[in-house]
């Protein structure tokens, strides 16, 4: 098996995946479906026998989702902190997809790969253009944050200027991803953008941080219409970090300023039923968006030796790509100096 940087999943063959499941008492019937994930490898797997999930004999085959973690990204302690947070949420009856513990362990290892097994949950994307849905999402995130504020991550990193801005910038420069003719312009605009982020944090003043979902966009929410579990199910806490509450809210907003103000009002109408929101954090919305843009480029760059990434992102690292990023950051610099969303 080759788990080097260039081919981290070279040894993760279908047989390896099924043998890994078998090692924790879950025998697949041979059917597998690769799910959309670039950071990790995630498979939907049908089991021969659902008894490991408590299914009655003779019932329809049980289905699980097996997630194989990218080697070297998170430590065992960081992964287990994520699992503990999700189980804490589930224990308070929030609809999150928590890992199973076959054989008493949530984090397992086979053939050099660490993996976790989840129950299969269906659903559709939430209709974020619907005001009632936005308010419902706000209530749910408010409940997550009410729990997130009760404890702290010790191993998982924070989302801040250093981890999402300075360090990604330095990585891109030190590894020569920026074309030489564009490097001065890109370096200058990133410096201006990071100065803008600092000003946003200064305007926000002293704000609190808590445990977050961290990547709270519509793609990580499954909406169900069943009577038993109507509403959102939050999945994939892989990016859970410590940060400001607004990090889990701003990605639900889209459109022009007027549209985002309306959407924010709907989200907060539900959110504040369960957790107080510090309005000063609205100064951070465009700052967090700026940091995410810088971090995203570095995220792809770090994975560029993985054969899956050039295939999935063929436009990355072209001249046009970096020209677009320069223009994008210039727009963000202007947006960060505008009044926050509550001042319409």
C-alpha positions as CSV (number, residue, x, y, z in Angstrom):
1,X,0.0,0.0,0.0
2,X,1.3,3.5,-0.9
3,X,0.1,6.2,1.4
4,X,2.6,8.7,0.3
5,X,1.7,12.4,-0.3
6,X,1.3,11.8,-4.0
7,X,-1.0,8.8,-3.7
8,X,-2.6,8.8,-0.3
9,X,-5.3,6.4,-1.3
10,X,-3.5,4.1,-3.8
11,X,-4.0,1.1,-1.5
12,X,-7.6,1.7,-0.8
13,X,-9.0,-0.8,-3.3
14,X,-12.6,-2.1,-3.1
15,X,-11.3,-5.3,-1.5
16,X,-9.5,-3.2,1.1
17,X,-12.7,-1.2,1.9
18,X,-14.8,-4.4,2.2
19,X,-12.1,-6.1,4.3
20,X,-12.0,-3.0,6.6
21,X,-15.7,-3.3,7.2
22,X,-15.5,-7.0,7.8
23,X,-12.8,-6.4,10.4
24,X,-15.4,-4.6,12.6
25,X,-18.1,-7.2,12.1
26,X,-19.9,-5.6,9.1
27,X,-19.8,-7.8,6.0
28,X,-20.5,-6.1,2.8
29,X,-22.5,-7.9,0.0
30,X,-20.1,-6.5,-2.6
31,X,-22.1,-3.4,-3.6
32,X,-20.3,-0.1,-3.1
33,X,-21.0,3.4,-4.2
34,X,-18.3,6.1,-4.0
35,X,-19.7,9.4,-2.6
36,X,-18.7,12.9,-3.4
37,X,-15.7,13.7,-1.2
38,X,-12.2,14.9,-2.2
39,X,-10.7,15.4,1.2
40,X,-11.5,11.9,2.5
41,X,-12.8,8.8,0.7
42,X,-16.4,8.0,1.5
43,X,-18.4,4.9,0.4
44,X,-21.9,3.8,0.7
45,X,-21.9,0.0,1.3
46,X,-24.6,-2.5,1.4
47,X,-24.3,-5.2,4.1
48,X,-25.1,-8.9,3.9
49,X,-26.6,-8.9,7.4
50,X,-28.1,-5.9,9.2
51,X,-27.7,-7.5,12.6
52,X,-24.8,-5.2,13.4
53,X,-27.2,-2.3,13.0
54,X,-30.0,-3.9,14.9
55,X,-32.0,-4.9,11.8
56,X,-34.4,-7.8,12.1
57,X,-33.5,-11.0,10.3
58,X,-34.9,-11.1,6.9
59,X,-35.3,-7.4,6.6
60,X,-34.0,-5.3,3.7
61,X,-30.2,-5.2,3.5
62,X,-28.7,-2.5,5.8
63,X,-26.7,0.3,4.3
64,X,-23.8,2.1,6.0
65,X,-21.4,4.9,5.0
66,X,-17.7,4.3,5.6
67,X,-15.4,7.3,5.7
68,X,-11.6,6.7,5.3
69,X,-9.6,9.6,6.6
70,X,-6.9,11.3,4.5
71,X,-3.6,10.1,6.0
72,X,-1.8,12.8,7.9
73,X,-4.6,15.4,8.0
74,X,-6.0,15.0,11.5
75,X,-4.5,13.3,14.5
76,X,-6.5,10.5,16.3
77,X,-7.2,13.0,19.1
78,X,-8.6,15.5,16.7
79,X,-10.9,12.9,15.0
80,X,-12.1,11.6,18.3
81,X,-12.9,15.2,19.5
82,X,-15.1,15.5,16.4
83,X,-16.8,12.2,17.2
84,X,-17.4,13.3,20.8
85,X,-18.9,16.6,19.8
86,X,-21.3,14.9,17.4
87,X,-22.4,12.4,20.0
88,X,-22.9,15.2,22.5
89,X,-25.2,16.8,20.0
90,X,-27.0,13.6,19.3
91,X,-27.4,13.0,23.0
92,X,-29.3,16.2,23.2
93,X,-31.6,15.0,20.5
94,X,-30.3,17.1,17.7
95,X,-30.6,15.5,14.2
96,X,-27.0,14.9,13.4
97,X,-25.4,11.8,11.8
98,X,-23.2,10.4,14.5
99,X,-20.6,7.7,14.0
100,X,-21.4,4.1,14.9
101,X,-19.2,2.1,17.3
102,X,-18.9,-1.4,16.0
103,X,-16.9,-3.4,18.5
104,X,-17.0,-0.5,20.8
105,X,-14.8,1.8,18.7
106,X,-15.8,4.8,16.6
107,X,-12.3,5.3,15.0
108,X,-10.9,2.1,13.5
109,X,-7.8,1.2,11.6
110,X,-7.2,-1.3,8.8
111,X,-4.3,-1.7,6.4
112,X,-2.8,1.7,7.4
113,X,-6.1,3.6,6.9
114,X,-8.2,5.0,9.7
115,X,-12.0,4.8,9.1
116,X,-15.3,5.4,10.7
117,X,-18.7,3.9,9.9
118,X,-21.9,5.9,9.9
119,X,-25.6,5.0,9.4
120,X,-26.9,5.9,6.0
121,X,-29.3,8.9,6.0
122,X,-31.3,10.1,3.1
123,X,-32.5,13.6,2.3
124,X,-32.4,16.5,-0.1
125,X,-30.8,19.9,-0.1
126,X,-32.6,22.5,2.0
127,X,-34.6,25.2,0.1
128,X,-32.7,28.2,1.3
129,X,-34.8,30.6,-0.7
130,X,-37.7,29.7,1.6
131,X,-38.0,31.9,4.7
132,X,-39.4,29.2,6.9
133,X,-36.6,26.9,6.0
134,X,-34.0,29.6,6.8
135,X,-35.6,30.2,10.2
136,X,-35.6,26.4,10.9
137,X,-32.0,26.2,9.9
138,X,-31.3,29.1,12.3
139,X,-33.0,27.3,15.2
140,X,-31.0,24.2,14.5
141,X,-27.7,26.0,14.3
142,X,-28.6,27.8,17.5
143,X,-29.1,24.5,19.2
144,X,-25.7,23.3,17.9
145,X,-24.1,26.4,19.2
146,X,-25.8,26.2,22.6
147,X,-24.1,22.8,23.0
148,X,-20.9,24.0,21.4
149,X,-20.6,26.7,24.0
150,X,-20.7,24.2,26.9
151,X,-17.3,22.8,26.2
152,X,-14.1,23.4,24.3
153,X,-11.9,21.7,21.7
154,X,-8.4,21.0,23.0
155,X,-6.9,19.2,20.0
156,X,-8.8,20.8,17.1
157,X,-7.5,24.1,15.7
158,X,-9.2,27.4,15.7
159,X,-10.5,29.3,12.6
160,X,-8.6,32.6,12.7
161,X,-6.4,35.0,10.8
162,X,-3.3,32.8,11.3
163,X,-4.8,29.4,10.3
164,X,-7.0,30.5,7.4
165,X,-5.1,33.6,6.1
166,X,-1.4,33.9,7.0
167,X,-0.4,30.2,7.0
168,X,-2.2,29.4,3.6
169,X,-0.7,32.5,2.0
170,X,2.8,31.5,3.1
171,X,2.2,27.9,1.8
172,X,1.3,29.1,-1.6
173,X,4.3,31.5,-1.8
174,X,6.8,29.1,-0.4
175,X,5.7,26.3,-2.8
176,X,5.8,28.5,-5.9
177,X,2.2,28.1,-6.9
178,X,1.8,31.7,-7.9
179,X,3.0,32.4,-11.5
180,X,6.1,34.7,-11.4
181,X,4.5,37.5,-13.4
182,X,1.5,37.6,-11.1
183,X,3.2,37.0,-7.8
184,X,3.8,40.7,-7.0
185,X,0.1,41.6,-7.7
186,X,-1.2,38.5,-5.8
187,X,1.1,39.1,-2.8
188,X,0.1,42.8,-2.6
189,X,-3.6,42.1,-2.8
190,X,-3.4,39.3,-0.2
191,X,-1.6,41.7,2.1
192,X,-4.3,44.3,1.7
193,X,-7.0,41.6,2.2
194,X,-5.4,40.4,5.4
195,X,-5.2,44.0,6.6
196,X,-8.9,44.3,5.8
197,X,-9.6,41.2,7.9
198,X,-7.7,42.7,10.8
199,X,-9.8,45.9,10.6
200,X,-12.9,43.8,10.6
201,X,-11.8,42.0,13.8
202,X,-10.9,45.3,15.4
203,X,-14.4,46.7,14.6
204,X,-16.0,43.6,16.0
205,X,-14.0,44.0,19.2
206,X,-13.8,41.2,21.8
207,X,-16.1,38.4,20.6
208,X,-16.5,34.9,22.0
209,X,-15.7,31.7,20.2
210,X,-17.2,28.2,20.5
211,X,-17.2,24.8,18.9
212,X,-18.6,25.0,15.4
213,X,-19.7,22.8,12.6
214,X,-17.1,24.8,10.6
215,X,-18.3,24.1,7.1
216,X,-22.0,24.9,7.4
217,X,-23.3,25.1,3.8
218,X,-26.3,23.6,2.1
219,X,-24.3,20.6,0.9
220,X,-23.7,19.4,4.4
221,X,-27.4,19.4,5.3
222,X,-29.9,16.7,4.4
223,X,-33.5,17.8,4.6
224,X,-36.1,15.2,5.2
225,X,-39.9,15.3,5.0
226,X,-40.8,12.2,7.1
227,X,-43.0,12.6,10.1
228,X,-40.5,11.1,12.4
229,X,-37.5,13.3,11.5
230,X,-38.8,16.3,9.5
231,X,-36.3,19.0,8.9
232,X,-32.5,19.3,8.6
233,X,-30.0,16.6,9.4
234,X,-26.5,18.0,9.7
235,X,-23.7,15.8,8.3
236,X,-19.9,15.9,8.0
237,X,-18.4,17.6,11.0
238,X,-15.0,16.9,9.5
239,X,-14.1,20.6,9.6
240,X,-15.4,21.3,13.1
241,X,-13.2,24.0,14.7
242,X,-13.3,26.7,17.3
243,X,-14.4,30.1,16.0
244,X,-17.1,32.8,16.0
245,X,-20.7,31.8,15.8
246,X,-21.3,33.7,12.6
247,X,-19.0,31.3,10.7
248,X,-21.8,28.8,10.7
249,X,-24.4,31.4,9.5
250,X,-22.8,33.4,6.7
251,X,-22.6,30.6,4.2
252,X,-26.4,30.3,4.2
253,X,-26.6,33.9,2.8
254,X,-26.5,34.7,-1.0
255,X,-27.5,37.3,-3.5
256,X,-27.3,41.1,-3.2
257,X,-27.0,43.0,0.0
258,X,-30.8,43.5,0.4
259,X,-31.4,39.7,-0.1
260,X,-28.7,38.8,2.5
261,X,-30.2,41.2,5.0
262,X,-33.6,39.5,4.7
263,X,-32.0,36.1,4.8
264,X,-30.0,37.0,7.9
265,X,-33.1,38.3,9.7
266,X,-34.9,35.0,9.0
267,X,-31.9,32.9,10.2
268,X,-31.4,34.9,13.4
269,X,-35.2,34.8,14.1
270,X,-34.7,31.1,14.6
271,X,-31.2,31.1,16.0
272,X,-31.9,33.4,18.9
273,X,-34.7,31.1,20.2
274,X,-31.8,28.9,21.4
275,X,-28.6,30.9,21.6
276,X,-27.8,34.6,21.9
277,X,-26.2,36.1,18.9
278,X,-23.6,38.9,19.4
279,X,-24.4,41.4,16.6
280,X,-20.8,42.7,16.6
281,X,-19.9,39.4,14.8
282,X,-21.6,40.7,11.7
283,X,-18.4,42.8,11.2
284,X,-16.7,39.5,10.5
285,X,-18.9,38.1,7.7
286,X,-16.8,39.4,4.8
287,X,-13.6,38.9,6.7
288,X,-14.5,35.2,7.1
289,X,-15.4,35.0,3.4
290,X,-12.0,36.5,2.5
291,X,-10.2,34.0,4.7
292,X,-12.1,31.1,3.2
293,X,-11.1,32.2,-0.3
294,X,-7.4,32.3,0.6
295,X,-7.6,29.0,2.5
296,X,-9.5,27.3,-0.4
297,X,-6.6,28.0,-2.9
298,X,-4.1,26.6,-0.4
299,X,-6.3,23.6,0.3
300,X,-6.3,22.6,-3.4
301,X,-2.5,23.3,-3.6
302,X,-1.7,21.0,-0.7
303,X,-3.6,18.2,-2.4
304,X,-2.3,18.8,-6.0
305,X,-0.1,15.7,-5.9
306,X,-3.2,13.6,-5.2
307,X,-4.3,12.4,-8.7
308,X,-7.9,13.1,-7.8
309,X,-7.3,16.8,-7.5
310,X,-6.0,17.7,-11.0
311,X,-8.9,15.6,-12.4
312,X,-11.5,17.4,-10.3
313,X,-10.0,20.9,-10.5
314,X,-8.4,21.2,-14.0
315,X,-8.7,25.0,-13.9
316,X,-6.6,25.3,-10.8
317,X,-3.1,26.9,-11.1
318,X,-3.7,28.3,-14.5
319,X,-2.8,31.9,-15.4
320,X,-6.6,32.7,-15.5
321,X,-7.2,31.1,-12.1
322,X,-4.8,33.4,-10.3
323,X,-5.9,36.5,-12.3
324,X,-9.5,35.7,-11.1
325,X,-8.3,35.3,-7.5
326,X,-6.6,38.7,-7.6
327,X,-9.9,40.3,-8.9
328,X,-11.9,38.4,-6.3
329,X,-9.8,39.6,-3.4
330,X,-9.9,43.2,-4.6
331,X,-13.7,42.9,-4.5
332,X,-13.5,41.5,-1.0
333,X,-11.2,44.4,0.2
334,X,-14.0,46.8,-0.8
335,X,-16.7,44.7,0.8
336,X,-14.9,44.5,4.1
337,X,-15.0,48.3,4.3
338,X,-18.8,48.5,3.9
339,X,-21.1,48.6,6.9
340,X,-22.2,45.2,8.2
341,X,-25.4,43.6,7.1
342,X,-27.7,45.0,9.8
343,X,-27.1,48.5,8.5
344,X,-29.2,48.4,5.3
